[in-house]
């Protein structure tokens, strides 16, 4: 099992969904966790869950697209815990809309949160990790990332951002490797989070999706979080630049 004792982690978008289960998994394996989201009340609820399990955590509210807020949050984590060893770049949005109807504002919003947010958080955290000469960054992408993944209708802006995350992950792995900072990515398939609530409301859509998945079920966020915890830990010490797909066999099918 992953050993995260004496590690400090930052999880973005951790107020609900997969970010929440990521934070809980890291805490379960011993990490002290900074639970971050725009919704502070949700973060505080996750912190309480972690404390009820005997873990240690703090709640932080900041916007991943605001460099000043990101830098201040990282400084607060260092002040609280004295170090920062793990970043789970999870914050993201998916707004379904046909390509011909996507506005410039909607495009910019998606790329800002999904891609620029990961860039700003990774850069701020990597500066700390470089001084420590160690660290692990896990970027959350998606099977809807094109190339080695798949294209997906009605979320062109989302797909573009996730494909870029795959490229960013590889570039950072190469550049930060000499500093003993590992950078890996996770590409989930259909996972039972609020992001797919609109799809779940249409049984025909869900059944159509499930026919393409060999395991014929939606994944649980906890299943993804176990992989995230492994990549965050020293048990994956020879992994960097990898994009690990967890999709019930969707791409294989």
N, C-alpha and C positions, 0 to 999 in steps of 0.2 A: 504494500500500500504506500501511497505517497507520504513522505515525511516532511512536514512543513513547520516543524518545531523551530522556534527562534527566527521565523521569517515574518516579514510585514508585507501585506498586500494591499493594493488599491484596486477596487472593482468599480468600473463606471457603469451607469445604467443599472445599478444594483437594487433599485427600489422595488422591482417586480420581475416576473418572468425568469429568464435564464440568468440574468445578472444576480437576482436574489439567490438562486440555487448555487451559482458559482461562489458567492460570498459564504454561504452556509457550508459548502464542501471544503473550501480553503480553511475555514475555522475548524471544521471537524478534524482536519488533519494537522491542526496545531498552529496555523498562522493567526497573527493579529491582523484584523481586517478593517480597512477604511471603506465604508459602504457609501458610495457616492451616487447622487442622482439630482435632478432638478426638483423632485418632490421630496422634501426633507422628512415629512411625516412617514412616508413609505420607508425611507432609510432607517428611521428610528425604530420602526417595527421590526425590520430585519436585524438591527443591532440587538433588540430585545430577544429575538429568537436565538441569536448567537450566544448571548449571555446566559440564557436559560439552559443552553447545552454546555455551559462551563467555559465558553470562549471569551475572547476580548475583542472589542470592536468600537469604532466611533462612526458617527454619521456626519457626512459632509454634503453640503449643497453647493454645486457649482455647474456652470455651463461649459461643456467641453469645447465649444467653439470660441470661448473667450480666453485668450492667452493669459491675461492678468489673473483671472479667477483660477485657471489651471495651476499657474505658478504658485499662487497663494495657497491653494489646497495642498500641493506637494510640500510646501514649507510647513504647513500646519501638521502634516503627517510626520515630518522629520522632528518637529518640536515635540510631538506627542510620544513617538516611539523611538526616535533616534536613528532610524534607518528606513529604507524602502527597497524591498527585494523583488517584488512581483507586481506587474501591472497586467490586469485583465481588461483589455480595450473592448468593452462590450456595448457601450452606448450606441444606439442606432434607431432609425425609424424605417418603416416601409409603408408608403402610401400608394394604394392601388389606383392607377389611372391609365387609360390608353395613351400611347406615345404621342399621338397627334393632338392630345388635349392637355398635356403637361405644360404648365406655364414656366417661364424663366424663374420666377420666384420659387416655385415648387422644386425645380431642378436644383437651384442653388441651396435651398434648405436641406435637401437630402444629401447632397455632396458635402455640405458644410458639417453636418452632424456625423454622418457615417465615415467620412474620409478625413476632412480637416481635423475633426475631433480626435481621431486616432493619432494623427500626426502630432498635434499639440501635446497630447498626453504622453505619447512615447518620447518625444523630445525632452519634455520637462523631467520625466522619470529617468531617462537614460543619462542625463547629466549627473544625477545622484548616483546611479549605478556605476558610472564611469569612475567616480571617486572611490567607490567601494570595491571596484574591480570585480563585480559580480552582479548578476541579475537575470530575471526571466520575464520576457514580455510575451503575452499571448493575445493575438489580434483575432477578433471574431469576424469571419467572413460569411460565406454562404455557398451552397451548391449552385446558387443562381449567380455565378461569377464568370460565366463564359469560359472559353478555352477548355481547361481540364474539367470545368463544371458544365453547366447548361445555361442557355438563354431562357428567359421566362417572360411571358407576355404581361403587359399592363404594369410593369414596374421597371421600365428601362433605366430610370434614374437610380433605383436601388441596385440593379445589376451592375451598372457602371461603377458605382461606388465600391461594391464588393469585389469586382475584378481588380480595381485599383488597390484594394487592401492586400490582395494576393501578391501583387507586384511590390508594394511597399514592404511587405513582410520579408520577401527575398532580399530586397535592397538593404534593409536594416540588418538582416542576419549577416550579410557580407561585411558591411561597414562596422558593425558593433562587435562582431565575433572576436577580433583581436583584443577587445576590452573585457572579454569574458562575460559578455551580455548575450544571452540567447534570445532569439526572436522566432516564434512559431505561430502558425495560424490554425484555426479550427473552422471547418466549413460544414455547418449543420444542414440537414435537409429539413423536412417538415417536422417541426417540434411544437409541442402543445404549450404555446405561450400566447399572451394577448395579441401578439402580432398577427396570428392567423384566425382570430375570432371571426372576422368577416367571412373568411372561407368556410369555417366550420358551420356557419349559419345556413349554408347551402349544401344539403346532403349529396346532391348530384356532383357538385364540384369536388367535394372530399372523396367520394367514391372513385371519381375519375382519376384523382391524384394517387389514391391508394393502389389502383391497378398497376401503376408504374413502379411501386415499391415492393420488392420481393418479400419483405417481412410483413407487408400488408397491414401496417399500423402506423400511427403517428408516434414519433419519439417523445420521450419524457425529458424535460429540461435537466432533471437530475442525472440522466445518462450522459448528457453532454458535459455536465459539470465534473463528472468523474474524470473524463478525458482532460478537461481544462486543468484540474488539480495535478494530474500526472505531468502535463507539460510545464506547469509552474514549478514542479519539484526537481530536486537533484536526481531523482530516479530517471529522468529523461536527459541526463547531462550531455549526451552525445547527439542530441537533436537540436538543430537550428536550421531555419530556412524552410521548414516543412509546412505544408498545408494538409492537415489531416481531415479527411472527409468522414462524417458520421451521419449517415443518411438512410439506414435500413436497407442498403443495397440499391438505392435509386439510380446512381450513376452506372453501376454494374449492369442494371437492367436496360 
